[in-house]
Amino acid sequence: MNAQTEIPPAPAGTQERRPVLPLAAALARRAPGDSGLVGRERELRELDGFLRESLERGAARVLCGHAGSGKSALLDACVERATAAGIRVLRCTGIRGGHPSDLSGLLQIVWPVLGTPGWSSAAGRLRALEMLLIDGAAAPRDDRSLLPFAVLRVLESVSAEQPLLIAVDDWDALDRPSREVLSFVARRAEGRAMGFLLSSRPHRTRLTALAGLPELPLGPLSPVQSAALLAARRPGNDAEAVRELLATAAGNPLALLELPTRSEDDFPHVPASSDRLASAMAPGVSRLPSGTRDLLLVAALHPAGELPLLLSAASRIAGAELDFATAEPAERDGLVVFDGMRLRFGHPATAGAVVHDVAPQRCRAAHAALAAVLPPESVRMLWHLSQAVEGPDPELARRLEAAHRRALEQCEPPMAVRLLRRAAELYRTPEERGLCTLRAAQLADDLGFERIARTLALRALRHPLGPLGVLCAQVLAWPGENGVQLPSGPGSWPLPDGAAEQESALELVRLTAPSVARDPARAAELLAFLDALPERAGDPRLLHAMAKVAPVRRAGTVVSRLAAFHGLTDTSVRDLERLGEAALLAGDPPRALDLHRQAERRYRFHDLPERLARVVFRQGLAHLAMGDWGQAEQAFGESGRLAEEYGRPHHRAAARLLLDLTRALRTGTAPPADPLGLQEARRSLPTIDSVLAVGRGWALVEGGDFGAGFAALTSLLTAPDRPTAAMPALIPYAEAAVAVNAAGKARATLDRLARELGPECAPLVAARLAVARAVLADERDAEPLYERAFAMDLARLPFLEAPLRLAHGRRLRLRRQFAESRVSLRQAAALYTMTGADARAARIAAELRASGERPESGTPGARRRTAVREVLNAQELRVAELAGRGLSNRQIGELLHLSPRTIGAYLYRIFPRLGVTARAQLTEVLRDGLPG
C-alpha cells in the first residue's frame, strides 16, 4: 500500500473514438430560450461556444456569480446540451457549511471512470490512480504530488475514447486537495477533447487556484428580466408586491423565486426570507459568535443605522460592550461589507437570510434596543418601539398616528402606512381602530398599494365609522372594473360633521373624481359638494379633484388658489405632485413645472431615484404645453430611462410615445404610431389620446401642412367634449387659419371659447387667446390687438412671445417696414431656437430674406470682422460657446450652476446681437467673428 506508485505512460497509437452527434445539430434543436432560464440568453450562447471550443481543442470556463445568481441552473443547462450531443459528463458538487474530507470532491469525478470496464490499455493508469486516491492517505507526500498528473492522464484517456465535460458545481465549497487537483487539470485541458466548467462564488480576494482561467460572470437580471421571471413563475402579485420583490431581490433569480411577499400582519417585523434562500445566502451564520449574530440582527432590522449605533443596540441585547471587531467574522464570511460608517449586507436579501428563524422574543428585544438608542420621538424610534410592545397602548398609538405625517414629509410613504396599521392595532376602542384602519387604507390606495388598501378597507368596515367614512371604505373595498363603483351619487352625500368626516370627504372626493369626470351630471354634483367645503378650499386633494372634474370651467378658481401656496416646505411630496397636476390641468404649465421640480428635488434629496420617472414625465408634459420642445425631449428621454431602469413599463411606454411626438413637433413630421405602447401608456396618462391628437395637429402646422393642421385642430377645439390638452394649440391654430385664409372662422371659434370660459378663464389661457387674436387680426384692428398682446409680461413666456414677434415681423414686412421687420423676426428666431422649434428655422429664414436680409459675402475688400468677445461679456460668451457645441439649456445650466430658464434668457439676448437664428450658426460666428 505504501509502495512507490509509478504512473504508466500513455499507450502508443490512438484508440477508436465513440461516435459523437455533431454539436451544431444538437444545439440547433434547442434555442437559448428553450432552457426556461429567463434573462440568461447571452450566457447560454457563450456556453454553447464553450462546448464547441471544448470539442475542437479543449477549454475551461469559470461561472462566477453570487449566491442565487443561477450558476447551478446554467451548469445543468450546459450538461444537458453536452449529453444531447453525445459528450460524456463527469460532475461533482461542493457542500457549503460542512467540513468535507480530503479528496471527496475528486472522488465524485473519477469514481465512475474507475468502475468502467473494457479499458485494458488504460488499466495500469487506472490502478495507479486508484492506489493514490484510496490508499494515498498513508502514502509518502511525494506520492500525493503525483495525483494531479495521474488524474490528468486518466481523463485524457477517457476523452480519447469519447469527448468529455467535467462539470464542478460550487468549486469553492470543495475540499482543498480536490480544488487544487481540478484547477491543475483544468489549466491543461487545451489540446484534448475535454471541457472543464467550474462554478464559484466571487471572493474579496481572487482565489489563486482559478487565476488566469477564463470567466463567465453572472450579473443580476435587469428590472425588465426580473419582472418577466416573476410574471412567468410567480403570477398574481399586485403592483406593490412586485415592486418590493424587485427591490429586495435586486436581480437575483433565487431571491425572486423564493422571497415571500411581505405580510404586514407579521409581528414583530423582520425582513422576509425562506429556508432555501437562508441556506444559500447565509449558510454559516449559526456558527458565528453570539455578539456578531446580535449585531447582524439589529443591522437587518435597521439597515440605515451607522455602525456605532448598531453596536450600542447589540450591546444592550448581549449585556456586554461590543466593539468594531464584532463585525469581522461576518465580513470574513462575505455577509456584510463595512464602508467606514455603515454595515452593508452583500445583497438586500441577505438581511432576511441572517435573521431567518430567529425567535420572536429575541426580535422584540432587538427592536426595543434600537428604540432605546435612536433619537427620541423620531419616526424610526417610534416604529421600533411599536414592534417591541405587546397588547394595546393607546398613548403610543396616538404618537404613531402623529408620526405618520412626518414620515410622509420625509418621503417614506410605505413607513407611513405601517405606522397607521400598527397604531390601529394598539388602540383599544372599536371607533379608534376603525378610523385609523380607514386612514391606512386611504393612504395605501393613494400610494398604489391596491391589495393592502382593499384588505384594510374591509377591516375598517367591521368597526363603527361615520357616513362618509363608510362610503369611502366601500369604494376602497369594492372598486369597479372601470374605476370606482359609487354606492351613491355625490348629490346624496351628507355634509361632513367634524374633522374625521371632513378627512373622509376629501378622500372620497380624491377616489371618485376620475370616474365622476366622465359623467356631466355627477360632475356637477361633485362640484357642488366641493363648494360646500369652504374650510378645506385649499386642500391639495380638493384642488386636484376640482381640476380633474372641471379643468376649464373652474380653471380660474384652481389657479388663484394655487397662487396662495407659498413655501411648501411642510407640504408632502405627494401633495406637491397633486398641486402640479392640478396646475397642468387648469392651464398653468409654468406653475406645474415649478411644483414638479420641487417634488423631484425632494426625491433626489432622499435618494429615491425609483420615484423620479413620474415627476420627470410630468415636467415633460409641462414643457410640451409651453412649446419648449428641447426641454420636453430631454425630460421624456430621462423619464423613459428611469422607468426602464426601475421597472415601470407604463411610464416607459408613455414617455416613449411623447418623446416621438416631441421630436415630430421639433421637425414638423408625423409621429410614428404604436398601438401596443398606447394601451400600456394609458395606465400612466389616461388622457394621452387627447395629447397625441393635439400634438399631431400641431406637428402638421409646424411642418407647413396648414390645411390638414387647421382641420385637425378645428375638430378638437369645436368638439362638445373639447380636451383640455387643446388649449396650448390655440396659437398654431390661429397661424394655420391665416395660412389657409380662414381667419374669420378661427376668430369666431376663439370668441365662442372665450364666452364659454368667462371669468373662470385661466390667466395663461387668456394670454394665449390675446396672442392668437393678434395673429388673426385684420388691418383694421391689428394695432390695438398687437399693443394689447405686447403689453402683457411675456419675459418668462417665450412660447407666447415667439409666435407674436413672428406674426408681427411678417405684418411689418407686408407694410414694407423692412428694418423693423428684421428686428422682430430675429427676436422670433432666437426665441424659437431657445425652445427647440427646429422646423421654424427655414420659414423664418425665408421671411428674413423677403425683408431684405442678405448673407455676408467673403469678397476681398470686405469690412473688418468684429470678434465676438467685443459684443458679449464673459458669461454670455461661455453660454454661446456651450450652445454652439450642441448642449441643451439644462446641460449648460448644470455646468454653470444656473437654471435652464436663465440660460434661455441669455440666448434670447445673444442671438439678435450675433445676427443668428439657430444654434448651429453659433460655431461659425464664434470662429469667424461678426461683420464690422
N, C-alpha and C positions, 0 to 999 in steps of 0.2 A: 504493500500500500504506500510505503514511504519511499519506494524506489524512484530513481530519476525517471521522468517521463519524457520520451522523445516524440516529437511531432513528425509523423511521416510526411515526406514531400508530396506534392500533388502528382497524381499518376500521369504518365506520358499519354499523349493522344487526347482526343476530345470524346466526350460521351454524347450519345444521341439525345437531343433535346425533345421534350414533350411538346406537342403542337399547342400553339397559343393563338387564340382568336385575335385577329387584328384589332388593336386598341381603338383605332379610329372608328371601326364598325361598332364596337361595343359602346363607345361614348356617344355615337350618333343616335343610338336608340333612346337615350335619355338626355333631355336638355338640363341645364343647371337648375331650372325651377322645379324639375321633377322630384328633387330630393325632399321637398317640403320645408327647406330652410329658407326663411324669409330674410331678405336683405344680404344674403351671402353669395350672390351670383358671381361676383368678381372672384372671391376666394375659391369657389368651386371650379371656375375656369383655370385659375392658377394651379390647382391641384391636378386637373386633367393634364395640363402641360408638364407638371412634375412626373406624372405616371409615364408620359411619352418619353421624357428625358431618362427616366429610370430604365426603360426597355432598351433605349438606344445606347447609353453609355454609363448608366448608374448615376444616382443623385441622392441628395439628402435635403430635408426641409425640417424646420422647427416651427410648429404652430405655437405662436406666443400670444397669450391673452389672459386677462384677469379671470377670476373665478366666475363661472356662469356665462362666459362670453361665447360659448358654443364650440370649444375646442374638441370635445369628445364627439359631438354630433358631426362636425366636419371630418374628423378622423374616421368615424363609422361610414360616412358617405364615400370617402375615398376607398376604404376597404371594400365596400360593396361594388364600386366601379372596377377595382382591381380583380375581384373574384369573378365578375361577369366577363372580364377579358381573359380569364384563364391564368392569372397570376397567382402563385401560391402566397398565402399570407401567414406570417408568424407574428403574434402580438402578445403584449403584456401590459399590465396596468399597475400603477403605483397606488399605495394605500396611505391616505393622509391621516395624521393624528395617531399613528401607531409607530412601532419600532420593528420594521421588517428585518428578518435575519439576512445575513450576508448572502449575496448571490441568488436570493429568492426571485428577484425580477428576471435575472438572466435565465434561470431555470425554466420560467414560463415560456421563454422564447425557444430554447434549444431542446426541451424535453420531447416535443413532437418529432424532432429530427432524430434524436437518439433512438426512438422506437420505430423508425421507418425501416422495414426490411428491404432486401434486394439491392443494397448498395455495397457490393463486395469490394469495389475499387476504393471506397472511402472507409472501409471497415477499420483500418488502422487509426485514422484520424478521429473517427467517432469514439473508438475505445480510449484514445488518449484524452479526448475532451471529457468523456465520462469520468475517467480517473481524476482529472483536475477538478471537476465540479463536485463529484460526490465524495471522493477521497481526499480532496485538496485541502480540507480544513487542517489536517495534521501534517501536510507535506511541508518541506522546506520552503522558505519565502521565494527562492529562485524559481520553483515550480509554478507558484502563483503568478509570477511575472510572465509566464508563457501562455496564460489563459487567453488574453486578447488575441494572440496570433492563432491559437487553436480555434477560437470561435470564428475568426475571420476565414480560416481555411475551410472549415466545415460549411459555413454559409456560402462560401464561394463554390463549393462542390454542389450544394443544393441548387444554387442559381444556374449552374451549368446544365443541370437536368431540366429546370423549369424556372422562369423568371420569378423573382422573389420580392415581396414587400414586407418589411419589418415595421410594424406599427406599435409605437410605445405611447400609451396614454399616461399623462401625469408623470413624465420622466423625472421631474424634480422631487417626486414623492417616493422614488425607488430607493433601495439601499445603496450606499455609496459605491461599493465594488461593482454593482451592476451598472450604475451610471457611468463609471469610468470605462468599463469594457465596451458598453454600447456606443458611447461617444467616440471611442477609439476606432471601432469598426465603421461607424457612420462616416468618419473622415476618409475612409479608404473604399467607399462604395464605387467611386468612379472607375470605369473600365470593366465593370461587372454588370450583369443584368440584375441589378439589385437596387432597391429603393429603401431609404430609411425615412420614416415620418415620425417625428417626435413632437409631443405636445407638452408645453411647460408654462407655468405662470411666470410673469416678469418679476425680477428681483431688483432691489435698490442698487445692488452692485451685480453686474452681469456675472453669471456663473462661468468660470474659465473653461470648464469642460465643453461648453457649447460655443465658445468664442470662435468666430470665423465661419460657422455653419450658416447657410442662407436661411433667413427668417421669413415667415409669412405672418405679419402681425394682425391680430384681430381687434379692431377698434369697436367702439359702441355703434349700435344701429342708429341711423338718423331718426329724427322725430317722425317722419313720414313712414319709414320702415317699421318703427316701433308701433305706430298706430295700426299699420297693416297686420302686424303679428297679433296684436290684441284683438282686432276685428275677426281674424281667422280662427284663433284658438280660444279666445275668451269673449265671445259676443254678448251683448245685452247690458253692458255697463253704461251708465249715464255719462254725460259730458264731463262733469266734475270728477267722477271716479276715474275716467280715462286720463284727465289732466294730472291727477295725483299719482296715478300709476306711472305715467310717462316721466314725471318729475323725479319720483323716488327710484325708479328703475334706471334712469339715465342711460337708456340704450342697451342695458344688459339683458340678453334674451331670457336667462333663467329667472331673473327678478321679474320680468314682465309676465312670465307664466306662473310663478309661484307666489308673488306678493299677494296677500289678502287685501281686498278693498277695505278701507278704513271703516270701522264701526264706531260712531261717536258715543254709543252706549257703553263701550268698554270702560271699566273703572277699576283701578286708576289707569290713566293714559300711559301707554308705552308704544313705541314705534312697531309697526306690523312686521311679521316675518313668518316663516314656515319651517318645519323640521328640515326639509331638504335644503332650503336656502341657508339656514343657520349652519348646517354641517358643511356647506360649500364655502361660505364666506368667513366663518369664524370657527374652524374645526377644533382649535386648541384652546379656546377661551376658558374652558373649565379648569385647565392646568395652570392658569396664570395665578399670581399671588392675589390674595383676597383684597388688598388695598388697590391693586390695579383693576380688579373687577368692579370695585366700588366707583373708581374714577370713570371707567367706561360706562357704568350705569348712569351717572349724573351727566356725562357728556352726551349720551344718547337722548336723555330727557330734555337737555338744554344745550343744543348744538351751537348756539350763538355765544355761549359763555367763554370768557378768556380762562386760560389755564389756572391762574391763581384763584379765581372764584370757584372753579370746579374742584380744585384741591381742597379749598376750605369746606365745601359741601361734602366731599368724600370723607374728609377727616371727621366730620360730625357723625357720619354713618359708622366709620371704623372705630371711633372712640380713641383715635391716636392721630398725632400730627403726621401728615403725608407731605413729601417734598417732590421736587421735579423728577427725581429718579423713579417715582412710582409709574410714570408713563413709559419708561424704557422697555419693559417686556412686551407691551402692546405694540410699540414701534418696531421692535425686532421681528415680531410676527406679521408685520405689514398691515395690522388692523387700523392704525392711526398714523398720521403724519403731524409733527409739531412744526408750525410755521413761524415760531418766535413768540406768539401770544396765544394762539388757539390750537386746540387739538382738532384736526380734521380727519374724519373717517375716510378710509381709502376709497369707499364707494358709499353713496347715500343709503343703500340698503344694508350696509354693514351695521348701522346703528341698531336696526331691529334684530339683526343676527346675534349681536353680542348680549342682548338682554332677553333673548328668546327663552321662555320657560322660567324667568325669574319670578319668584313668589310675589303675590300681590302685597303682602306686608312689607317686603323689602322695597318694592316700588313706592309705596306710600311714604316710607321713611326717607327715600331719596327725594321725593317731591317736597317733603317737609324741610329737609336740609337745604334744598335750593331756595325755598321761600325764606328761610332764615338769613341767607347771605345776600339775596337780591335787594335792590333799593326798595324801601317801604312804599306800599301802595302803587308800585309800578304794575303795568299790565301783566308781565310775566310772573312777578311775585304773587299776585292775586290768583293767577291761573294755577301755579304750583300749589299754593295753599288750598285751593278748592279741591285739588286731587288728593290732598293728604287727609282731609276731614271725612268723617263718616256720619251719616244721619243729617237731619235738617239743620240749617243755620241761616235764618232769615237775615241777620245782620250782614253776614258775608255775601249772601245773595244780592243784597242791595249794592254792596261795593262792586260786585262783578257786573251788575247791570250798568252802573255808572262808568266802569272801566271800558265797557264795550265801545263807548263813543271815542275814548282816547285811542283804542285800537284802530278804529276807522280813520282817525286823523293821521295815524302812523302808517297808513296803507297796509293794514293787516286785517282785511275783512274776514278771512276764514277764522282767525282767532276771535274776532268779534262774535261770530255765530257760536263758537264753542263756549264763550263766556256766558252768552244768554241761555244756552241749553243747560249748562251747569247751574246757573242761577235758578232756573225753573225747577230743577231737581232739589235745590236747597230750600226753597220756600215751603212754608207749612200749609197755607190756606189754598183751597182749590182755585179761588179767584186770582190770586197772585201767580200761581203756577200756570193757569190758562193764559193770562195776559202775557207773561214772559215767554211762554212757548210760542204764542202767536207772533210776538216780535221777532223771535228767532226764525220762524218760518218766513216772515216777510223779508227779512234781511237775506236769508238763504236764496229766496226766489230772485231778489234783486241782483244777486251775485251770479245767478245762473246755476245754482245747485238744485236742480229741479226735483230729484228724488228725495233729498233731505227736506226740501220745503214741503213737499206733499206729505211726507211722514209726520213732520212736526205739526202741520195744519190739522191732520186727523187727530193727533193727540190733543191739540188745543180745543177741538170741538167736544172733547169729553168733559171739559171744565166749563164753568159759567163764564159767558162773555157778553158784552153789550151787543145791541142790534147790528151796528156797523162792524163790530168785531166778528160776529157770526157770519155776516155776508162775506167779509174778507177771507175768513178761514174756508168758507165753502168754495170761493173762487180758486183758492190755492189748492184745495184738496181734490177738486174735480174739474180740471181745465178741459175745455172743449178741444176738438181736433183742429179747428182753425182759429185758435185764440181762446180767451177765457169764456167760460159758459156762465152768463149772468143769471143768477137766480131771480132777479127783478131788475127793471129799468131804473136809471138814475132818478127819474121823476118820482119814484116811490120810496127813495131812500130817506130815512129820517135825518134831521139835522143833528150833528154831534152834540152830546151833552158831557162836557168835561174833557180834560186833556187827553185821557186814554182814548176816548171815542174820536177826538179830532185826529189823533195819530192814525187810528184805523181808517178814518175817512180819507186821509191823504194817501195811505197805502192802497185803498180801494180805487181811488182815482188813478194812481200810477198803474195798477194792474189792468184796469178796464179801458183806459184811454185809447190804446192802439186798435182794439176791436170796435169800440164805440165810434171812432172817427169814420168808419165806413158806412154808418147809418145816420143820415142828417137829422132825423127826429131825435134819436138818442143823443147825438152830439149836442143838440140844443139843450136837452135836459141836463146833460153833464155840465155845460157852461153855466146854466142857472144854479146848479149845485155849487160850482166853484165860486160864483159870485156871492153865495151865502156864507162864505168863509173869510170875511174881511180880515180877521185877526191873523190868518195864516196866508195872506195875499202874497207875501214874498218868499214863501217856501219853494225851494227848487223843484220839488215834485209837482206842486201846483202849477208853476210856470211851464214846466215841461209838458204837463198834460194839456194845458191851455194851448200851447204852441202846436201840439200834436193834433188836437181836435179842430182848432180854428187858426191855422197858420197865417191866413190872410185877414180874416175878419177881426182877429184880436192881435194883430202884429204890433200895432202901436202900443197897446197895453203891455205886452210882453217886453218890448224893447225899453219902454220907460221904466218898468220895474227892474229890468236887468241893470239899467244905468245906476240904480240906487245901491248896488252891491259895491262895496269898497273894501280893500284889504284882502278879504277872502282867506286870511291865514287860518281862521277857525273852521273853514268850510271843508268838509271831507272831499277827497279826490273824486268819489262817485258823484257828489253833488256838483262839483266843477264840470264834470262831463255832462251832467243833465243840463246845466245852465248853458254850456256850449252848444248842445244840440238844440235847445230852445232858441238861442240866438240865430243859429243857422236856419231853422225852420221859419223864424219870423222875419228873415231877410236882413240880418245884420252880420254878414260873414267876418268883418274885421274883429268884432267883439267875440264871435265864436272862435276865431283863430287864437286870440289872446287867451281865452279860457282854456282851450285845449292845450296850449303851450304851457300854461301853469300846471295842468294835470300831468303833462309829460315831464316837467321838472320834478314834480313830486315823485313820480315813479322812478326816475333816474336817481334821485337823491336816496331813495330807499332800496336801490339796487333791485328793481323788479322789471327787468327787460321783457319778460314774457307778457306783460300787460301793455306794452307800448304799441303793439300793432294797431289796436283800435283807435287810440288817441291820435297817432300819426296819420291814420287813414282819414279821420275827421278833419285834421288840418288840411289834408289834400282836398277834401270837399270844399272847405272854406276858400282855399286858393282857387279852385275851379270856379266857384261862384263869383270870385273877384276878377276872373280873366287873367290870373297870374299863372300862365302855363308852365313857366320854368320851375317855379316853386312847387306847383301841383305835381309835375312829373317826378321831381325829387321825392316828395312826400309819399306818393303812391309806390314808387320803387322801393323806398325804405320799409314801408308798411308790408309790402309783399314779401320782402326778405325776412322781416321779423316773424311774419305769420308762418312762413315755411319753416323757419328755424325752431319755432316753439309749437308747431303742430296746430295751427289754426286754419284749416283748409278753407272755411267760408270767407275769412278775411283775405286769404291769399287770392281766392277767385275774384272777389270784388275789387281788390287792388289791381289785379292784372287787367280786368276789363276797363277800369277807369284810367289806368296807365296808357292803354291802347287808345282810349278816347282822347286823352290829353295830347298824345303825340299827333293824333289826327287833327286836333284843333290847331296845334302849332304849325302844321304843314299844310292844312287845308285839304286833307284827303279823307277818304271814307274809312272809319274804324272797322277792323275785322269782326265778324260775327262768331260767337261762341255759345251755342245754346246750353251745353252741359255746364259750362262755367257760370252762365247766368242763373241757372237753377240753384247752384250752390251759393252764389253771391247774394241771393235774396235773403238768406239767413243773416247775413251781415248788414245789408241795407235793403229793407223791404221796398223802398221807393226807387231802386236802382233802374227799373224800366223807364221811369219818367226822366231820370237824369240822363240816361243814354239817348232817349228820344230827343230831348232838348239839345244834347251835345251833337247829335248827328245833324240836326238842322243848322246849328251854329257853325259846324265844320263846313257845311256847304257854302255858307256865306263867306267864311274865311278863305275857301278855295276859289271864290269867284263865281260859283254857280248860284247866282242871286235868285233866279226864278224858282228853282227847287227849294232853296233855303227859305224863301219867303212863304211858299206854300206850306212847308213843314211847320214853320214857327206860327203861321196864322192858325193852322188847325189846333195847335197846342194852346195858344193864347185865347182862342174863342170857344174852346170846349167848355161845356157846363161844369165838368169836374176838373177845371184847369189846374194842372200840377203846380205846386209851389216852386218846383225847380225851373219853371219857365220864366220867373221874374228876372233872373240875371240876363236873359236873352232879349230884353226889350230894346237895347241899343242896336245889336246886329239885326234885329227885326226891322228897325227903322232904316238902317243902312241898305238892307235888301229892298225895302219898299221904294226908296229913292232910285235905286238902280233899275227897277222894273216899272217905274212911273206909276206906282200905286201909293203915293204919299197920302192922298186923300183918304183912302181906305184905312191905312195904318193910323192916321190921326183919329179917325172915328173909333178904331179899336182901343187906342190909348185913352180917349175921353171916356169911353164906356168903362174901362178898367178903373180909371180914377174915381168915377162916381161910385162904383161898387166898393172900392176901398174906403172912401170917405175919410172921416177923421182918424180911423184906425190904420191909415197908411203909414208904414214904417218910414223913418227919415231917409234911409238909403234907397228904398224903392221910389220915394218922391224925387230923390236926386236923379235916379235912372230915368224917370219919366221926364224930368226937366231937360236932360241931355237928349233923350230921344225926340222930344218935341223940337228942340233946336235943330237937330239933324233933319227933321221932316219939314222945317219951316219954309214957306214960300218967300218971295222977295218982299211982300208987303209987311209981314210981321217978323222977319228974320232978326232984325236988330234988337228989339226988346227981348226976344227969346234967348238970343246969344248972351245979351247982357245979364239976364237973369241966371243963366247957367254958369257964366264965368264968375258971377258974384258969390256963388257957393264956395265953401272952403274945400278945394279939391286937392290940397297939398298931399294928403295921405290917401288919396283915391286915384292913383294913376290909371286904373281901369276905366274910370269915367272921364278923366281929363284927356286921355289919348284919343278916343274917338271924337270928342268935342273939338280938339285942335285940328284933327284931320279934316273934319267936315268944315270947320271954319276956314282952314287954309284952302280947301277946294273952292269954297264960295268966294274967297278973296281973289283967287286966280281967275274965276269966271268974271269977276268985276274988273280984271286987268290990273289989280293991285299986286304986282308980282313980288316986289321986295317984301311986303308984309306977309304975302302968302308963303314965301320960302321960310320965313322965320317960324310961322305956325306949323308948317309941315315938318321942319327939322325937329321941333319940340315933340310933335306927334311921333316921329320916327324914334327919337330917344326913349320915349315912354313905352312904345310897343316893344322895342328891343329889351328894355328893362323887364318887361313881363313875359318875354319869350315868345311873342307872336311873330314867328319867322315868316309866315305866309304873307304878312302885310308888307314886308320889305320891298318886294318888287312893285307893288301897287303904289307905295309912297314914292319910290324912286321915279316911277313914271309921272306922278304928279309934280315932283320937283323939276324933272326935265321940262314938263309942259309949262312950268312957271318961270323958265329961263335959266335954271341952274345948269352949268356945263362942267364936265370933268376938267381938271387942270392938265394942261399939256406939258410935256417934258422937253420942249424945243430949246435950243440954245438961246441965251439971252433972256430966259425967263427970270422973274424976280427971285431974290434970295428966299429960301425956305426958312421958316422960323422953327427953332427947336421947341418941342412940346413942353419942356420944363420951363420955358419962358411964359407960358399961359396957364400952367397948372401948378398948384402948390405941391409939396412933397406927398401929402396924404392922397390927394387926387391922382397924382402920377402913379402911386403904388396901386390904387384901385384900378386905374386904367390898364396897367401892366398885367394885373391878375385877370381882369376881364378879357383882355386880349389873348390870354392863354387858354380861354375856354372855361374858366371856373365859374360856377353859379354864384348868385348873390349870397346864398347861405355859406358856401365854401369860403368865399372871400371874407365874409363876416367872422367865421370861426378863426381864420388866420389873423385878422386884425382886431379881434375882440369887439366887433360891432354887430348890430342887428342887421338882418337882410334888408329891412326897410331903409335903414341908414345908407347901406351900400346902393340901394336903388336911387336914393336922393342924390348921392354923389354922381352916379351915372347920368341922372337927369340933367345935372349941370354940366357934366363933361362933354356929352355928345354934341350939343349946339356949339360949344367953344371949338371943338376939333372939326366940326363940319362933317360928322359921320352919322350914319343911320343904323348901323349894325355892329355888333361886337367883332365880327370878322374883319372889319375895316380898321380896328384899333391897332393891330400889329403893324400894318403898313404905315399908318400915320406916326406911330411911336418910333418907327425905324427911319422914315424919310423926312419927318417934320411937316410943318404946315406951310402953305404958300405965304410969301411975305406980304 
